[in-house]
Structures are given as structure tokens and as C-alpha cells.
Amino acid sequence: MSADPAITSATRSPLAIIAGGGDFPPRLAEIVTGSGRPLFVAALEGAADPAGFGAADLQSYRLGQLGRLLDELRRRSITELVLIGSLPRPSFAALRPEASTLKYLPHFARAFRGGDDHLLRGVVSFFEGQGFAVHGPADIAPDMTAPIGALGRRMASPEQKALIARGFELLAALSPFDVGQAAILADHRVIAIEAAEGTDAMIRRVADMVASGRLRIAKGDGVLVKAPKDGQDLRVDMPAIGPQTLRNVVAAGLAGIGLRAGRVLVGDAAGLGRLADQSGLFVEGVARDGA
């Protein structure tokens, strides 16, 4: 079997996916399995749906079963892993650690004393300290990220490109505050900024304002921009959009979406492009200056 061109790593050593919720973990598992690389999926209970992984070699774990997970990874001689998928931030008290996990609690107690970035960096440093190489999904399957240019047939107009550029400047300026990864701009102004509610909830908030008449967005105006914060660890916290994001953008009356190419997960780019065409939207990947 020939290797899948979406896989960048030449190694065929076993890989573990520590899977949260959403479509991206099964998509990555499908790509890795198709490449012929041995794969083990650790599905996090309450987040990942084991049924979505088909016949993949999978076991489910609670967050408090970290010690058991580490033992299994070592038993399988796995030294490389990817953490991918959505996972609501748990409270430290909700971990309910097993005896094999208790010795790791001081590390995570320190990681919980900060924002999401601080917690995620703590997760990465923990696995690295245990001898594992932590890869980002884009390192394993770059085709899962937004390409440069339009995903479908529609392209952003010069005016829309200017709004997208302003949105990227806004997100870069907000980076030190660990706020969000997305914003909506229309009529030469900022309409909404993502905070703790997440991108889709932010878009729905705008849609509610449009539906109630509190906000008017002219046809062909209004863009969603999505990009990582400066210094964000893309191995464990890469921004993402999916089909539901496009449906929410339509409901809000926006014209399209601008993404940082190579730095935002889209999963199936071709499928998302077809949905954009059906929805009358543009979805466009934009390279960083000098990239």
C-alpha cells in the first residue's frame, strides 16, 4: 500500500490519538490508518464518540485515568501522540483520579492556575516530561488545514479582503489577553469578538441580533475571521471550523470566512468548499505576510 500524501512523517512507528469531541479526531484517524501507520485511539469519555472511529484500535478513558493511559501507551511502545478534538475545560475537583494518577496531580494543579493557554501548555509539558513527542494534527496531516486561496468557487472581493486583513490585525492585537480566535466585522467596524463562548456561539449571537433588528448587515458585507493567537501552541490548540460554522454564518447573513492558511483546521477542505458553494459563501485561506 502506498503512503497517503497527506501524511508528512516518514516513520511508521505507532501513533496515539488522544481524542476529544467533534469530527476532526475521526478524520485524522482515517488518514493515519489509510497511510498504513499503526494507530491507537484513546477516546476521552464525555467528549469523543467511539462509534465515529469505525474499526480503529480504541480504548476509552476518563481524565482521572491518566496513569492507566500512560501504562497502556508504554505497553504498546508508543512514543508519539496527537491531542485533538474539543474538550470542555474540566474543574480540577472533577478529575476523580485513580490511584495510578495521584502522583501526577501536582503538575496539573499548577496547570489549572491560569487561562486555557496555560492549561494546554501544561498538558504538553506533562507528556513531553513523560518522554512522549507531541505532534500537532497539521504535522501529521497538513491537508486537514485551510489551503491558501478559496476552498470553493467564490472568492472574497477587494472590500472583503480588506475586512479580513483588519480582522487579523484585531486578533493579533488581542493575543496577549488570551481571548478568542475569531471575530466578525461588517460595515468597516467590529461586530463581535469571540470570548469564552466559542466561535459558533459568537456567530449565533450575531444572528440573533440580526433577527431581532438590533443589527443590520448589508448583502455582501460581513465576514468571519479565524486565526490563532500569536504564540499559540498549534499542537494542542489549533483553531477550527466545520460545516456547522458555515451554517451559522449563513444564518447571520455574513458573506464569507477568512482563515489563516495552514493554521486553521478545516478537516475535509474539498467538502467544505462544496458546502460553501451551496451556501453562497466564500471561504478563503490567507497566508501570513511573508509566508
C-alpha positions as CSV (number, residue, x, y, z in Angstrom):
1,M,0.0,0.0,0.0
2,S,1.4,3.4,-0.9
3,A,1.6,6.1,1.7
4,D,-1.1,8.7,1.9
5,P,0.4,12.0,0.5
6,A,-1.3,13.9,3.4
7,I,1.0,12.2,5.9
8,T,4.2,14.1,6.3
9,S,6.0,11.8,8.7
10,A,8.2,9.1,7.0
11,T,8.1,7.0,10.1
12,R,5.8,4.1,10.6
13,S,6.2,3.9,14.3
14,P,2.9,3.6,16.2
15,L,1.0,6.8,16.8
16,A,-1.6,7.5,19.5
17,I,-4.5,9.9,19.1
18,I,-5.9,11.3,22.4
19,A,-9.3,12.2,21.1
20,G,-11.8,14.7,22.3
21,G,-15.1,15.5,20.6
22,G,-16.0,16.6,17.1
23,D,-15.3,15.4,13.6
24,F,-11.6,16.1,13.5
25,P,-10.3,13.1,15.6
26,P,-12.1,10.5,13.4
27,R,-10.9,12.3,10.3
28,L,-7.3,12.2,11.5
29,A,-7.7,8.6,12.5
30,E,-8.9,7.8,9.0
31,I,-6.0,9.5,7.3
32,V,-3.4,7.8,9.6
33,T,-5.0,4.4,9.2
34,G,-5.1,4.9,5.4
35,S,-1.3,5.6,5.4
36,G,-0.6,2.2,7.0
37,R,0.8,3.6,10.2
38,P,-0.2,1.7,13.3
39,L,-2.7,3.7,15.3
40,F,-4.2,3.6,18.8
41,V,-7.0,5.9,19.8
42,A,-7.5,6.9,23.4
43,A,-11.1,8.3,23.4
44,L,-11.8,10.7,26.3
45,E,-15.1,9.9,28.0
46,G,-17.8,12.5,27.8
47,A,-16.2,14.1,24.7
48,A,-15.2,11.6,22.0
49,D,-17.8,9.2,20.3
50,P,-16.1,5.8,20.0
51,A,-18.6,4.8,17.3
52,G,-17.2,7.5,15.0
53,F,-13.8,5.7,14.7
54,G,-15.1,2.6,13.0
55,A,-12.8,-0.4,13.4
56,A,-9.9,1.6,14.9
57,D,-8.0,0.2,17.8
58,L,-9.6,2.2,20.6
59,Q,-10.0,2.4,24.4
60,S,-11.9,4.9,26.4
61,Y,-10.5,6.8,29.4
62,R,-11.7,9.3,32.0
63,L,-9.4,12.2,32.7
64,G,-8.7,10.8,36.1
65,Q,-7.3,7.6,34.5
66,L,-4.2,9.3,33.2
67,G,-1.9,6.8,34.9
68,R,-3.8,3.9,33.2
69,L,-3.4,5.6,29.8
70,L,0.3,6.1,30.2
71,D,0.8,2.5,31.2
72,E,-1.1,1.4,28.0
73,L,0.9,3.7,25.8
74,R,4.2,2.3,27.2
75,R,2.9,-1.3,26.9
76,R,2.4,-0.6,23.2
77,S,5.8,1.1,22.8
78,I,4.1,4.3,21.6
79,T,6.3,7.4,21.9
80,E,4.4,9.8,19.6
81,L,1.0,11.2,20.1
82,V,-1.5,13.8,18.9
83,L,-4.1,15.6,21.1
84,I,-7.1,16.7,19.0
85,G,-10.8,17.4,19.5
86,S,-13.0,19.5,21.7
87,L,-13.0,19.1,25.4
88,P,-14.8,21.4,27.9
89,R,-12.4,22.8,30.4
90,P,-12.9,20.5,33.5
91,S,-12.7,21.6,37.1
92,F,-9.7,20.3,39.0
93,A,-12.1,18.8,41.5
94,A,-13.9,16.8,38.8
95,L,-10.8,14.8,37.7
96,R,-11.6,11.9,40.2
97,P,-8.1,10.5,39.9
98,E,-7.4,6.8,40.2
99,A,-4.5,5.7,42.4
100,S,-2.2,5.5,39.4
101,T,-2.9,9.1,38.6
102,L,-2.5,10.7,42.1
103,K,1.3,11.3,41.7
104,Y,0.7,13.5,38.7
105,L,-1.8,15.8,40.4
106,P,0.7,18.5,41.5
107,H,1.7,19.1,37.9
108,F,-1.9,19.6,36.8
109,A,-2.8,21.7,39.9
110,R,-0.2,24.2,38.6
111,A,-1.5,24.0,35.1
112,F,-5.0,24.8,36.2
113,R,-3.8,28.1,37.7
114,G,-4.2,30.1,34.6
115,G,-6.1,30.5,31.3
116,D,-6.7,28.0,28.6
117,D,-3.3,28.6,27.0
118,H,-1.6,28.0,30.4
119,L,-3.5,24.8,30.9
120,L,-2.8,23.4,27.4
121,R,0.9,24.2,27.7
122,G,0.9,22.3,31.0
123,V,-0.7,19.3,29.2
124,V,2.0,19.4,26.5
125,S,4.8,19.8,29.0
126,F,3.5,16.9,31.0
127,F,3.5,14.4,28.1
128,E,6.9,15.7,27.0
129,G,8.2,15.2,30.5
130,Q,7.0,11.6,30.4
131,G,9.1,11.0,27.2
132,F,6.4,11.5,24.5
133,A,6.8,13.5,21.4
134,V,3.6,15.7,21.0
135,H,2.7,16.4,17.4
136,G,0.0,18.8,16.1
137,P,-2.6,17.5,13.7
138,A,-1.1,19.7,10.9
139,D,2.3,18.0,11.4
140,I,0.6,14.6,10.7
141,A,-2.0,15.6,8.1
142,P,-1.4,19.1,6.7
143,D,-4.3,18.5,4.2
144,M,-6.7,19.0,7.2
145,T,-5.8,22.7,7.4
146,A,-7.0,25.6,5.3
147,P,-5.1,25.9,2.0
148,I,-4.1,29.2,0.5
149,G,-6.9,30.6,-1.6
150,A,-10.6,29.8,-1.9
151,L,-11.9,26.5,-0.8
152,G,-14.8,26.7,-3.3
153,R,-15.6,28.8,-6.4
154,R,-16.4,32.1,-4.7
155,M,-13.5,34.4,-3.8
156,A,-13.5,37.4,-1.5
157,S,-13.9,40.9,-3.1
158,P,-11.2,43.6,-2.5
159,E,-13.5,45.1,0.1
160,Q,-14.0,41.8,1.9
161,K,-10.3,41.2,1.7
162,A,-9.7,44.5,3.5
163,L,-12.2,43.5,6.2
164,I,-10.4,40.1,6.6
165,A,-7.0,41.9,6.9
166,R,-8.4,44.2,9.6
167,G,-9.8,41.2,11.4
168,F,-6.4,39.5,11.5
169,E,-4.9,42.7,12.9
170,L,-7.5,42.8,15.6
171,L,-6.9,39.1,16.6
172,A,-3.2,39.7,16.7
173,A,-3.7,42.8,19.0
174,L,-5.9,40.7,21.3
175,S,-3.4,37.9,21.6
176,P,-1.8,38.9,24.9
177,F,-5.2,38.8,26.6
178,D,-5.9,35.1,25.8
179,V,-9.4,36.0,24.5
180,G,-10.5,34.1,21.4
181,Q,-9.6,33.1,17.9
182,A,-12.3,34.7,15.8
183,A,-14.1,37.9,15.2
184,I,-16.9,39.3,12.9
185,L,-16.5,42.5,11.0
186,A,-19.0,44.4,8.9
187,D,-19.6,48.0,7.7
188,H,-16.0,48.9,8.4
189,R,-16.3,48.0,12.1
190,V,-16.0,45.2,14.6
191,I,-19.3,43.5,15.3
192,A,-18.3,40.7,17.6
193,I,-15.2,39.1,19.2
194,E,-15.1,35.5,20.4
195,A,-14.6,35.0,24.1
196,A,-15.3,32.0,26.3
197,E,-18.5,31.1,24.4
198,G,-16.6,29.8,21.3
199,T,-16.9,30.7,17.6
200,D,-20.2,29.1,16.8
201,A,-21.9,30.7,19.8
202,M,-20.5,34.1,18.8
203,I,-21.9,33.8,15.3
204,R,-25.3,32.8,16.7
205,R,-25.2,35.8,18.9
206,V,-24.8,38.0,15.8
207,A,-27.6,36.1,14.1
208,D,-29.9,36.8,17.0
209,M,-29.1,40.5,16.8
210,V,-29.8,40.4,13.0
211,A,-33.1,38.5,13.5
212,S,-34.3,41.0,16.2
213,G,-33.4,44.0,14.1
214,R,-30.8,45.3,16.5
215,L,-28.1,44.8,13.8
216,R,-28.3,45.2,10.0
217,I,-25.7,43.7,7.7
218,A,-25.9,44.6,4.1
219,K,-25.8,41.9,1.5
220,G,-22.2,41.1,0.5
221,D,-20.9,42.6,3.7
222,G,-19.8,40.9,6.9
223,V,-17.0,38.4,7.3
224,L,-15.9,35.9,10.0
225,V,-12.1,35.8,10.5
226,K,-10.4,33.0,12.3
227,A,-6.7,32.7,13.2
228,P,-4.6,31.5,16.1
229,K,-3.3,33.9,18.7
230,D,0.3,34.9,18.5
231,G,2.4,32.3,20.2
232,Q,-0.4,29.8,20.4
233,D,0.7,26.2,20.6
234,L,-0.9,24.8,17.5
235,R,-0.1,21.2,18.6
236,V,-2.9,21.3,21.0
237,D,-5.0,24.4,20.3
238,M,-5.3,24.9,16.6
239,P,-8.4,27.0,15.6
240,A,-11.0,25.1,13.6
241,I,-14.2,25.5,11.5
242,G,-16.6,22.9,10.2
243,P,-19.9,22.6,8.4
244,Q,-21.9,23.9,11.4
245,T,-19.7,27.1,11.3
246,L,-20.8,27.7,7.7
247,R,-24.5,27.1,8.5
248,N,-24.2,29.6,11.3
249,V,-22.5,32.1,9.1
250,V,-25.4,31.8,6.6
251,A,-27.9,32.3,9.4
252,A,-26.1,35.5,10.5
253,G,-26.2,36.9,6.9
254,L,-22.5,37.1,6.5
255,A,-20.7,36.9,3.1
256,G,-17.9,34.6,4.0
257,I,-15.0,33.5,6.1
258,G,-11.3,34.4,6.1
259,L,-8.8,31.9,7.6
260,R,-5.1,31.8,8.3
261,A,-3.9,29.3,5.7
262,G,-2.1,26.3,7.3
263,R,-3.1,27.4,10.8
264,V,-6.8,26.6,11.0
265,L,-8.3,23.1,10.8
266,V,-11.0,22.5,8.2
267,G,-10.9,18.7,8.1
268,D,-12.2,17.9,4.6
269,A,-11.3,21.1,2.6
270,A,-12.9,19.9,-0.6
271,G,-16.2,19.0,1.2
272,L,-16.2,22.3,3.0
273,G,-15.7,24.1,-0.4
274,R,-18.7,22.4,-1.9
275,L,-20.8,23.4,1.1
276,A,-19.6,27.0,0.7
277,D,-20.7,27.0,-2.9
278,Q,-24.1,25.5,-2.0
279,S,-24.4,28.2,0.7
280,G,-23.4,31.1,-1.5
281,L,-20.3,31.9,0.7
282,F,-16.7,32.3,0.2
283,V,-14.2,30.5,2.4
284,E,-10.7,31.7,1.8
285,G,-7.3,30.8,3.3
286,V,-4.9,33.8,3.5
287,A,-1.2,33.4,4.0
288,R,0.6,35.4,6.6
289,D,2.7,38.3,5.4
290,G,6.0,36.9,4.1
291,A,4.8,33.3,4.3
